[in-house]
């Protein structure tokens, strides 16, 4: 999945950056991230500004 690949490359990437790089809306990225979190595939560690993504697969 493109979102997970981007998070692997840059764990500190923000949702707006993901949306821009993947050519999708912020709300579409947020929805997909919620699904990935629900499936326990990703996790956010720390705050929205100072945190990073971890891949749990």
PDB file with one MODEL, atoms N, CA, C and O in Angstrom:
MODEL        1
ATOM      1  N   UNK A   1       0.848  -1.178   0.000  1.00  0.00           N
ATOM      2  CA  UNK A   1       0.000   0.000   0.000  1.00  0.00           C
ATOM      3  C   UNK A   1       0.896   1.244   0.000  1.00  0.00           C
ATOM      4  O   UNK A   1       1.917   1.292   0.686  1.00  0.00           O
ATOM      5  N   UNK A   2       0.496   2.229  -0.772  1.00  0.00           N
ATOM      6  CA  UNK A   2       1.311   3.427  -0.962  1.00  0.00           C
ATOM      7  C   UNK A   2       1.531   4.203   0.332  1.00  0.00           C
ATOM      8  O   UNK A   2       2.623   4.724   0.559  1.00  0.00           O
ATOM      9  N   UNK A   3       0.515   4.288   1.177  1.00  0.00           N
ATOM     10  CA  UNK A   3       0.660   5.039   2.429  1.00  0.00           C
ATOM     11  C   UNK A   3       1.710   4.390   3.314  1.00  0.00           C
ATOM     12  O   UNK A   3       2.574   5.076   3.861  1.00  0.00           O
ATOM     13  N   UNK A   4       1.644   3.084   3.457  1.00  0.00           N
ATOM     14  CA  UNK A   4       2.606   2.365   4.308  1.00  0.00           C
ATOM     15  C   UNK A   4       4.012   2.494   3.734  1.00  0.00           C
ATOM     16  O   UNK A   4       4.972   2.667   4.484  1.00  0.00           O
ATOM     17  N   UNK A   5       4.142   2.412   2.416  1.00  0.00           N
ATOM     18  CA  UNK A   5       5.459   2.571   1.785  1.00  0.00           C
ATOM     19  C   UNK A   5       6.054   3.944   2.085  1.00  0.00           C
ATOM     20  O   UNK A   5       7.239   4.057   2.398  1.00  0.00           O
ATOM     21  N   UNK A   6       5.227   4.987   1.989  1.00  0.00           N
ATOM     22  CA  UNK A   6       5.708   6.348   2.296  1.00  0.00           C
ATOM     23  C   UNK A   6       6.094   6.475   3.764  1.00  0.00           C
ATOM     24  O   UNK A   6       7.076   7.137   4.100  1.00  0.00           O
ATOM     25  N   UNK A   7       5.319   5.841   4.635  1.00  0.00           N
ATOM     26  CA  UNK A   7       5.625   5.897   6.067  1.00  0.00           C
ATOM     27  C   UNK A   7       6.923   5.166   6.381  1.00  0.00           C
ATOM     28  O   UNK A   7       7.664   5.569   7.277  1.00  0.00           O
ATOM     29  N   UNK A   8       7.197   4.098   5.649  1.00  0.00           N
ATOM     30  CA  UNK A   8       8.477   3.387   5.830  1.00  0.00           C
ATOM     31  C   UNK A   8       9.642   4.277   5.414  1.00  0.00           C
ATOM     32  O   UNK A   8      10.668   4.324   6.093  1.00  0.00           O
ATOM     33  N   UNK A   9       9.480   4.983   4.296  1.00  0.00           N
ATOM     34  CA  UNK A   9      10.531   5.852   3.781  1.00  0.00           C
ATOM     35  C   UNK A   9      10.762   7.059   4.679  1.00  0.00           C
ATOM     36  O   UNK A   9      11.898   7.487   4.878  1.00  0.00           O
ATOM     37  N   UNK A  10       9.668   7.607   5.225  1.00  0.00           N
ATOM     38  CA  UNK A  10       9.745   8.815   6.047  1.00  0.00           C
ATOM     39  C   UNK A  10       8.767   8.693   7.211  1.00  0.00           C
ATOM     40  O   UNK A  10       7.627   9.144   7.099  1.00  0.00           O
ATOM     41  N   UNK A  11       9.190   8.090   8.333  1.00  0.00           N
ATOM     42  CA  UNK A  11       8.288   7.872   9.462  1.00  0.00           C
ATOM     43  C   UNK A  11       7.701   9.153  10.051  1.00  0.00           C
ATOM     44  O   UNK A  11       6.691   9.094  10.753  1.00  0.00           O
ATOM     45  N   UNK A  12       8.298  10.289   9.787  1.00  0.00           N
ATOM     46  CA  UNK A  12       7.806  11.551  10.341  1.00  0.00           C
ATOM     47  C   UNK A  12       6.886  12.293   9.381  1.00  0.00           C
ATOM     48  O   UNK A  12       6.522  13.439   9.644  1.00  0.00           O
ATOM     49  N   UNK A  13       6.502  11.666   8.276  1.00  0.00           N
ATOM     50  CA  UNK A  13       5.642  12.304   7.284  1.00  0.00           C
ATOM     51  C   UNK A  13       4.284  12.648   7.893  1.00  0.00           C
ATOM     52  O   UNK A  13       3.749  11.902   8.713  1.00  0.00           O
ATOM     53  N   UNK A  14       3.744  13.777   7.482  1.00  0.00           N
ATOM     54  CA  UNK A  14       2.449  14.220   8.005  1.00  0.00           C
ATOM     55  C   UNK A  14       1.328  13.801   7.046  1.00  0.00           C
ATOM     56  O   UNK A  14       1.578  13.442   5.895  1.00  0.00           O
ATOM     57  N   UNK A  15       0.106  13.855   7.541  1.00  0.00           N
ATOM     58  CA  UNK A  15      -1.042  13.509   6.701  1.00  0.00           C
ATOM     59  C   UNK A  15      -1.154  14.454   5.504  1.00  0.00           C
ATOM     60  O   UNK A  15      -1.364  13.979   4.388  1.00  0.00           O
ATOM     61  N   UNK A  16      -1.021  15.780   5.688  1.00  0.00           N
ATOM     62  CA  UNK A  16      -1.067  16.654   4.498  1.00  0.00           C
ATOM     63  C   UNK A  16       0.040  16.346   3.482  1.00  0.00           C
ATOM     64  O   UNK A  16      -0.184  16.436   2.275  1.00  0.00           O
ATOM     65  N   UNK A  17       1.221  15.987   3.964  1.00  0.00           N
ATOM     66  CA  UNK A  17       2.308  15.621   3.040  1.00  0.00           C
ATOM     67  C   UNK A  17       1.968  14.343   2.289  1.00  0.00           C
ATOM     68  O   UNK A  17       2.220  14.238   1.089  1.00  0.00           O
ATOM     69  N   UNK A  18       1.396  13.371   2.990  1.00  0.00           N
ATOM     70  CA  UNK A  18       0.969  12.131   2.329  1.00  0.00           C
ATOM     71  C   UNK A  18      -0.052  12.442   1.242  1.00  0.00           C
ATOM     72  O   UNK A  18       0.047  11.933   0.125  1.00  0.00           O
ATOM     73  N   UNK A  19      -1.032  13.277   1.572  1.00  0.00           N
ATOM     74  CA  UNK A  19      -2.081  13.628   0.609  1.00  0.00           C
ATOM     75  C   UNK A  19      -1.482  14.273  -0.637  1.00  0.00           C
ATOM     76  O   UNK A  19      -1.856  13.938  -1.762  1.00  0.00           O
ATOM     77  N   UNK A  20      -0.557  15.192  -0.428  1.00  0.00           N
ATOM     78  CA  UNK A  20       0.064  15.884  -1.556  1.00  0.00           C
ATOM     79  C   UNK A  20       0.879  14.925  -2.415  1.00  0.00           C
ATOM     80  O   UNK A  20       0.761  14.933  -3.640  1.00  0.00           O
ATOM     81  N   UNK A  21       1.690  14.111  -1.786  1.00  0.00           N
ATOM     82  CA  UNK A  21       2.571  13.201  -2.533  1.00  0.00           C
ATOM     83  C   UNK A  21       1.806  12.087  -3.242  1.00  0.00           C
ATOM     84  O   UNK A  21       2.245  11.593  -4.281  1.00  0.00           O
ATOM     85  N   UNK A  22       0.665  11.693  -2.684  1.00  0.00           N
ATOM     86  CA  UNK A  22      -0.107  10.607  -3.286  1.00  0.00           C
ATOM     87  C   UNK A  22      -1.250  11.116  -4.166  1.00  0.00           C
ATOM     88  O   UNK A  22      -1.959  10.321  -4.784  1.00  0.00           O
ATOM     89  N   UNK A  23      -1.431  12.440  -4.224  1.00  0.00           N
ATOM     90  CA  UNK A  23      -2.458  13.018  -5.068  1.00  0.00           C
ATOM     91  C   UNK A  23      -3.871  12.715  -4.598  1.00  0.00           C
ATOM     92  O   UNK A  23      -4.778  12.537  -5.411  1.00  0.00           O
ATOM     93  N   UNK A  24      -4.055  12.658  -3.291  1.00  0.00           N
ATOM     94  CA  UNK A  24      -5.372  12.390  -2.707  1.00  0.00           C
ATOM     95  C   UNK A  24      -5.719  13.512  -1.741  1.00  0.00           C
ATOM     96  O   UNK A  24      -4.872  14.334  -1.390  1.00  0.00           O
ATOM     97  N   UNK A  25      -6.968  13.531  -1.319  1.00  0.00           N
ATOM     98  CA  UNK A  25      -7.389  14.542  -0.357  1.00  0.00           C
ATOM     99  C   UNK A  25      -6.949  14.137   1.052  1.00  0.00           C
ATOM    100  O   UNK A  25      -6.711  12.963   1.336  1.00  0.00           O
ATOM    101  N   UNK A  26      -6.849  15.135   1.917  1.00  0.00           N
ATOM    102  CA  UNK A  26      -6.487  14.876   3.314  1.00  0.00           C
ATOM    103  C   UNK A  26      -7.510  13.950   3.956  1.00  0.00           C
ATOM    104  O   UNK A  26      -7.146  13.043   4.705  1.00  0.00           O
ATOM    105  N   UNK A  27      -8.793  14.174   3.666  1.00  0.00           N
ATOM    106  CA  UNK A  27      -9.823  13.328   4.280  1.00  0.00           C
ATOM    107  C   UNK A  27      -9.725  11.876   3.802  1.00  0.00           C
ATOM    108  O   UNK A  27      -9.994  10.957   4.577  1.00  0.00           O
ATOM    109  N   UNK A  28      -9.348  11.656   2.551  1.00  0.00           N
ATOM    110  CA  UNK A  28      -9.171  10.293   2.042  1.00  0.00           C
ATOM    111  C   UNK A  28      -8.002   9.603   2.754  1.00  0.00           C
ATOM    112  O   UNK A  28      -8.088   8.427   3.107  1.00  0.00           O
ATOM    113  N   UNK A  29      -6.918  10.343   2.958  1.00  0.00           N
ATOM    114  CA  UNK A  29      -5.760   9.784   3.670  1.00  0.00           C
ATOM    115  C   UNK A  29      -6.130   9.479   5.116  1.00  0.00           C
ATOM    116  O   UNK A  29      -5.763   8.426   5.639  1.00  0.00           O
ATOM    117  N   UNK A  30      -6.849  10.385   5.765  1.00  0.00           N
ATOM    118  CA  UNK A  30      -7.266  10.151   7.153  1.00  0.00           C
ATOM    119  C   UNK A  30      -8.125   8.902   7.273  1.00  0.00           C
ATOM    120  O   UNK A  30      -7.974   8.131   8.221  1.00  0.00           O
ATOM    121  N   UNK A  31      -9.022   8.699   6.321  1.00  0.00           N
ATOM    122  CA  UNK A  31      -9.879   7.513   6.335  1.00  0.00           C
ATOM    123  C   UNK A  31      -9.046   6.243   6.188  1.00  0.00           C
ATOM    124  O   UNK A  31      -9.267   5.270   6.909  1.00  0.00           O
ATOM    125  N   UNK A  32      -8.097   6.247   5.264  1.00  0.00           N
ATOM    126  CA  UNK A  32      -7.256   5.070   5.065  1.00  0.00           C
ATOM    127  C   UNK A  32      -6.373   4.809   6.279  1.00  0.00           C
ATOM    128  O   UNK A  32      -6.142   3.656   6.641  1.00  0.00           O
ATOM    129  N   UNK A  33      -5.882   5.863   6.905  1.00  0.00           N
ATOM    130  CA  UNK A  33      -5.056   5.700   8.105  1.00  0.00           C
ATOM    131  C   UNK A  33      -5.881   5.111   9.241  1.00  0.00           C
ATOM    132  O   UNK A  33      -5.393   4.255   9.979  1.00  0.00           O
ATOM    133  N   UNK A  34      -7.125   5.558   9.391  1.00  0.00           N
ATOM    134  CA  UNK A  34      -8.011   4.967  10.413  1.00  0.00           C
ATOM    135  C   UNK A  34      -8.175   3.467  10.182  1.00  0.00           C
ATOM    136  O   UNK A  34      -8.131   2.677  11.125  1.00  0.00           O
ATOM    137  N   UNK A  35      -8.363   3.084   8.920  1.00  0.00           N
ATOM    138  CA  UNK A  35      -8.520   1.666   8.592  1.00  0.00           C
ATOM    139  C   UNK A  35      -7.241   0.890   8.911  1.00  0.00           C
ATOM    140  O   UNK A  35      -7.300  -0.210   9.459  1.00  0.00           O
ATOM    141  N   UNK A  36      -6.095   1.462   8.570  1.00  0.00           N
ATOM    142  CA  UNK A  36      -4.817   0.804   8.850  1.00  0.00           C
ATOM    143  C   UNK A  36      -4.597   0.656  10.351  1.00  0.00           C
ATOM    144  O   UNK A  36      -4.083  -0.367  10.805  1.00  0.00           O
ATOM    145  N   UNK A  37      -4.979   1.664  11.120  1.00  0.00           N
ATOM    146  CA  UNK A  37      -4.875   1.584  12.584  1.00  0.00           C
ATOM    147  C   UNK A  37      -5.815   0.522  13.133  1.00  0.00           C
ATOM    148  O   UNK A  37      -5.429  -0.256  14.006  1.00  0.00           O
ATOM    149  N   UNK A  38      -7.051   0.481  12.629  1.00  0.00           N
ATOM    150  CA  UNK A  38      -8.022  -0.517  13.072  1.00  0.00           C
ATOM    151  C   UNK A  38      -7.539  -1.938  12.787  1.00  0.00           C
ATOM    152  O   UNK A  38      -7.808  -2.859  13.558  1.00  0.00           O
ATOM    153  N   UNK A  39      -6.826  -2.106  11.676  1.00  0.00           N
ATOM    154  CA  UNK A  39      -6.282  -3.417  11.301  1.00  0.00           C
ATOM    155  C   UNK A  39      -4.947  -3.700  11.990  1.00  0.00           C
ATOM    156  O   UNK A  39      -4.320  -4.732  11.752  1.00  0.00           O
ATOM    157  N   UNK A  40      -4.519  -2.762  12.854  1.00  0.00           N
ATOM    158  CA  UNK A  40      -3.268  -2.894  13.614  1.00  0.00           C
ATOM    159  C   UNK A  40      -2.043  -3.056  12.703  1.00  0.00           C
ATOM    160  O   UNK A  40      -1.136  -3.836  12.994  1.00  0.00           O
ATOM    161  N   UNK A  41      -2.037  -2.305  11.598  1.00  0.00           N
ATOM    162  CA  UNK A  41      -0.906  -2.336  10.676  1.00  0.00           C
ATOM    163  C   UNK A  41       0.055  -1.178  10.901  1.00  0.00           C
ATOM    164  O   UNK A  41       1.244  -1.283  10.602  1.00  0.00           O
ATOM    165  N   UNK A  42      -0.469  -0.061  11.434  1.00  0.00           N
ATOM    166  CA  UNK A  42       0.366   1.104  11.721  1.00  0.00           C
ATOM    167  C   UNK A  42      -0.016   1.667  13.083  1.00  0.00           C
ATOM    168  O   UNK A  42      -1.071   1.363  13.638  1.00  0.00           O
ATOM    169  N   UNK A  43       0.890   2.505  13.602  1.00  0.00           N
ATOM    170  CA  UNK A  43       0.646   3.175  14.870  1.00  0.00           C
ATOM    171  C   UNK A  43       1.359   4.521  14.843  1.00  0.00           C
ATOM    172  O   UNK A  43       2.419   4.664  14.234  1.00  0.00           O
ATOM    173  N   UNK A  44       0.774   5.487  15.501  1.00  0.00           N
ATOM    174  CA  UNK A  44       1.416   6.803  15.633  1.00  0.00           C
ATOM    175  C   UNK A  44       2.012   6.893  17.021  1.00  0.00           C
ATOM    176  O   UNK A  44       1.314   6.679  18.012  1.00  0.00           O
ATOM    177  N   UNK A  45       3.290   7.205  17.103  1.00  0.00           N
ATOM    178  CA  UNK A  45       3.990   7.362  18.371  1.00  0.00           C
ATOM    179  C   UNK A  45       4.285   8.841  18.556  1.00  0.00           C
ATOM    180  O   UNK A  45       4.914   9.465  17.700  1.00  0.00           O
ATOM    181  N   UNK A  46       3.834   9.400  19.667  1.00  0.00           N
ATOM    182  CA  UNK A  46       4.075  10.807  19.941  1.00  0.00           C
ATOM    183  C   UNK A  46       2.960  11.686  19.405  1.00  0.00           C
ATOM    184  O   UNK A  46       1.892  11.209  19.024  1.00  0.00           O
ATOM    185  N   UNK A  47       3.233  12.967  19.387  1.00  0.00           N
ATOM    186  CA  UNK A  47       2.227  13.952  18.999  1.00  0.00           C
ATOM    187  C   UNK A  47       2.090  14.049  17.480  1.00  0.00           C
ATOM    188  O   UNK A  47       2.881  13.481  16.727  1.00  0.00           O
ATOM    189  N   UNK A  48       1.073  14.775  17.058  1.00  0.00           N
ATOM    190  CA  UNK A  48       0.843  14.967  15.626  1.00  0.00           C
ATOM    191  C   UNK A  48       2.004  15.711  14.972  1.00  0.00           C
ATOM    192  O   UNK A  48       2.368  15.422  13.832  1.00  0.00           O
ATOM    193  N   UNK A  49       2.581  16.663  15.691  1.00  0.00           N
ATOM    194  CA  UNK A  49       3.679  17.448  15.115  1.00  0.00           C
ATOM    195  C   UNK A  49       5.049  16.819  15.351  1.00  0.00           C
ATOM    196  O   UNK A  49       5.910  16.869  14.472  1.00  0.00           O
ATOM    197  N   UNK A  50       5.256  16.240  16.503  1.00  0.00           N
ATOM    198  CA  UNK A  50       6.592  15.734  16.827  1.00  0.00           C
ATOM    199  C   UNK A  50       6.724  14.231  16.811  1.00  0.00           C
ATOM    200  O   UNK A  50       7.782  13.698  17.146  1.00  0.00           O
ATOM    201  N   UNK A  51       5.668  13.535  16.428  1.00  0.00           N
ATOM    202  CA  UNK A  51       5.684  12.083  16.470  1.00  0.00           C
ATOM    203  C   UNK A  51       6.172  11.442  15.186  1.00  0.00           C
ATOM    204  O   UNK A  51       6.679  12.109  14.284  1.00  0.00           O
ATOM    205  N   UNK A  52       6.004  10.121  15.129  1.00  0.00           N
ATOM    206  CA  UNK A  52       6.372   9.378  13.943  1.00  0.00           C
ATOM    207  C   UNK A  52       5.483   8.139  13.812  1.00  0.00           C
ATOM    208  O   UNK A  52       4.838   7.714  14.771  1.00  0.00           O
ATOM    209  N   UNK A  53       5.467   7.582  12.627  1.00  0.00           N
ATOM    210  CA  UNK A  53       4.682   6.385  12.341  1.00  0.00           C
ATOM    211  C   UNK A  53       5.528   5.142  12.550  1.00  0.00           C
ATOM    212  O   UNK A  53       6.722   5.137  12.251  1.00  0.00           O
ATOM    213  N   UNK A  54       4.907   4.089  13.063  1.00  0.00           N
ATOM    214  CA  UNK A  54       5.569   2.787  13.126  1.00  0.00           C
ATOM    215  C   UNK A  54       4.701   1.797  12.360  1.00  0.00           C
ATOM    216  O   UNK A  54       3.473   1.845  12.421  1.00  0.00           O
ATOM    217  N   UNK A  55       5.361   0.903  11.642  1.00  0.00           N
ATOM    218  CA  UNK A  55       4.687  -0.134  10.870  1.00  0.00           C
ATOM    219  C   UNK A  55       4.702  -1.393  11.723  1.00  0.00           C
ATOM    220  O   UNK A  55       5.761  -1.827  12.177  1.00  0.00           O
ATOM    221  N   UNK A  56       3.532  -1.979  11.941  1.00  0.00           N
ATOM    222  CA  UNK A  56       3.402  -3.096  12.870  1.00  0.00           C
ATOM    223  C   UNK A  56       3.352  -4.463  12.176  1.00  0.00           C
ATOM    224  O   UNK A  56       3.235  -5.479  12.862  1.00  0.00           O
ATOM    225  N   UNK A  57       3.435  -4.522  10.875  1.00  0.00           N
ATOM    226  CA  UNK A  57       3.313  -5.800  10.173  1.00  0.00           C
ATOM    227  C   UNK A  57       4.442  -6.737  10.523  1.00  0.00           C
ATOM    228  O   UNK A  57       4.492  -7.858  10.019  1.00  0.00           O
TER     229      UNK A  57
ENDMDL
END
